[in-house]
């Protein structure tokens, strides 16, 4: 049953996301705003903050996996991050670099990296650098800095609408307007001092990250069992391979 209806946005609501604690709900809208709602023990919802940092409609919101840190993606080509400061929510970082609408963002399992996908046909990987980091990345005061460490381009021919990290295997999947789903795997150089990159030059010599496209799924085989016609089965052999890698400490040849 519907237990409540939250109203306040002045245009289409594009995305909703629960915080890990379950006490905060983020919503974003075509009205260019991000709202943070708080729910108490009696399941009463109260809007505790309206964030108007974006200049265009907001497409997606997502929470950090274990912190109350919120990220949003927008038609204004940026990603913004928010946290609570002195009983109010504020924008603490703006990630710029995409050349068109940012449709979706996703944190990896650690929450130290963020993936963003865009209408510019690229996926960007951002990493959080804390003050005093060994890499020497400058930070403003006590706030961390988010820096783009990888730009995946040339794989997609149309808009990338969604991106998702697998918190089990670390694989990165994208959903694209060219009808394909692509899965990327990360490879770490054996020598962190002399990393090689298959996609783009890297500004941080100590962060050896390259993402290679390991699968591009154009079609899936979907069949319904007679007794479960409302529950179609989707066969992804690649998914099983990734799961096997996470369980068995052996190398697989493809």
N, C-alpha and C positions, 0 to 999 in steps of 0.2 A: 504494500500500500504506500501511497505517497504521504510522507510524514510532514513535509514542509515544502513551501515554494519560496525561493529567494528572489526578490525583485529589487531593482535599483538601476541596473544597466539601461542605457537609453538606445541600445541597438542590439543586433545579433550577438549572443554569447557564443564564443568560438571554442572555448576549452575550459575544463575544470580539472583540478588536481588536489588530492589530499596530501597533507604533510605526513611524515612518518609517524608522528605522535597521534594522529587521528583527531586532533583538536583544532586543526586549522584547515580551511578549504580556500583554495585560490581559484578565481575565475577571471576570464579576460574577454574582451568584447570588441566589436567593431566601433564602439564609441571611444576607442583609443585608451581605455583605462584597464587597470588590473585591480581587482578587489580582493582583500583578505578578510575572510569570515572566521569567526571563532565560535566553536560549539561547546557548550558547558555540559555538565553531567546530566542535566535534564533535557538535553538535546534541543536547547534553545540557541538559535543562530544570531550572531550580531556582527555587523560589518565593523571591523576595527581599523581599517585603512583603505583609502582609495588612492591608488598610485597613478598619476598622470604624466609619467616620464616619457612615454612614446608620443610621437607626433602623428602617427597613423594607426590604423586598426591593428589590434594585437591578435595574433593567430594561435598562439600556444603558450601554455604555462606548465612548468614541471618543478617539483621540489627536489632538493638535494636528498640522497638516500638516507642520511642519518643526521642531518642538521636542518635547522629552520632557515634555510637559504633557498630563495625562490628565483627561478629564471623565466624569462619571457621572450618570445620571438615575435617580430612585428613586420608589417608592410613598410616600415620606415628603414628597412635594411639592417637593423641592429638587433643585438641580443642585450637584454638588461638583467642585472642581478639585484636582488633586494634582501635586506635583513632588518631585523628589529633593532632600533636604536632609541634609547630613552623613551620607551613606551609608545613608539611610533615606528612604522615601516618606512624605510628610505631606500632610494636607489643607490647602491654602493659601487656599481661598475657598469660601464657600457662597452660592449664588444663590437668593434667596427671592422669591416673588411669585406663583407659580402657586398655585391654590386646590385642586388635586387632583393625582393621580399624574402625574409627568413620565415620558413613555414613551420619548422619544428626544432626542438632542442632536446637533448637527452644526456644525463649524467652517466658516467661509468660506475662500476660497483664501488670504487673507493670514494667517488665524489670529487676527486682531484682533477678530473678531466671532463670536458663538456663537448658534445658533438652538436653541430648546427648544420642544417641543410637549407638550400635556398633555390629561388627561381633562377639564380645565375648558374645552375647546373653543377654546383660544387658542394662538397662537405668539408667543413672546417673543424679541426680538433683544437680545443683550447685547454691549456693547462694552468692550474692555479699555483702561483709562486708566493710563498709567505715571506715576510720581512726577514732578512738575514739568510736567504737561501744560498746554497753553495754555487748555484749557477751565476750569481751576480746580477740577477734581474732586479731592476730598481722597483721599489715599492713606495707608496705614499703613506708616510706615517706607519700606523699599525695595520693598515688595510692591505690585504694581499693583492697581487696583480694577476690578471688573467691574460695570457699571451697565446696567440695562435702558433702551434708547433707543427701543424701539418695541414695541407690543403689538397684534398682529393679532387682532381679535375680530369676530364677526358674520358671518364667512364660512363657518364650519363649524357643523353642527347636532348633531354627535356627537363622540365621542372622537377626537383626532388621534393616530395611532399612530406615525407616522414623519415625519421631515423631512430634506431633503437639499439642500445647496447645489450648484449647478453651478459647478465651478471654471473653466469656460471662459467662460460668459456671465454668471455671477453670479445667475442665476435661482434661486428657492427653490421647492421642490416639497413638498407635504404629502400624506400618505395618511390618509384619514379613515374612520371607521366609518359614515358616511352614504353609502358606496359611491362616493365621488368622489375624484379626484386634482386638486389645485389647484396652479397655477403662479403665483408672484408675481414681479413685476419691481420693481426699485428705481428711483426717480426722484430725482435730486438737484436741489435748488432752485438757480436761477441766482444768487440773492442769499443767501449763507450767513448774513448777519446778520439776515435776516427770512424764515426758512423757513416754509413752510406744510405742514400735515400733514392728509392725508385720513382718517387713522384715529384718532389719539389725540394729546393734547397732549404736548409734549416738554419735558423739564426742562433740556436743554442747548441754548441758543440758537445755538451754533455748529455743531451736528451736524444738518444738514438731510437727513433721511432719511424717505421715505415709501414704503411698499410697496403696490402696487396689484395686485389679482388680475387677471392677464392671460389666464388660461384655466382652465376647469373641465371636466375630462374625466370624463364619466359612462360612456361606452362606447368600446371600441376595436374596430376591425375586425381580426379574427384569421382568417387563412386558411392552410392548409397546402398546400404544393406536393406533387404526387404523389411526387416523388423525395426530399422532405424532410419527411415527415409528422411526424417527431419534432422538427422545428425550425420551429415556427409563426412567421409574420411578423406583427409588430404595427405597424400604421400610425399614426403620430402626426404629423399635418401641422403641429401646433403646434411640435413638437420641431424640425422642419426650419426653421421660421421663426426660431426662436431661434438655431439654428446659423448661418443666413444672416446674422443681425445681427452675429454675432461675426466673420464673415469679410469682409463688405462694408460699407464706411463710408458707408452711405446709410440713409435713413429708410424704414420700411415702414408702409403704412397697412393697418389690419386691418378 
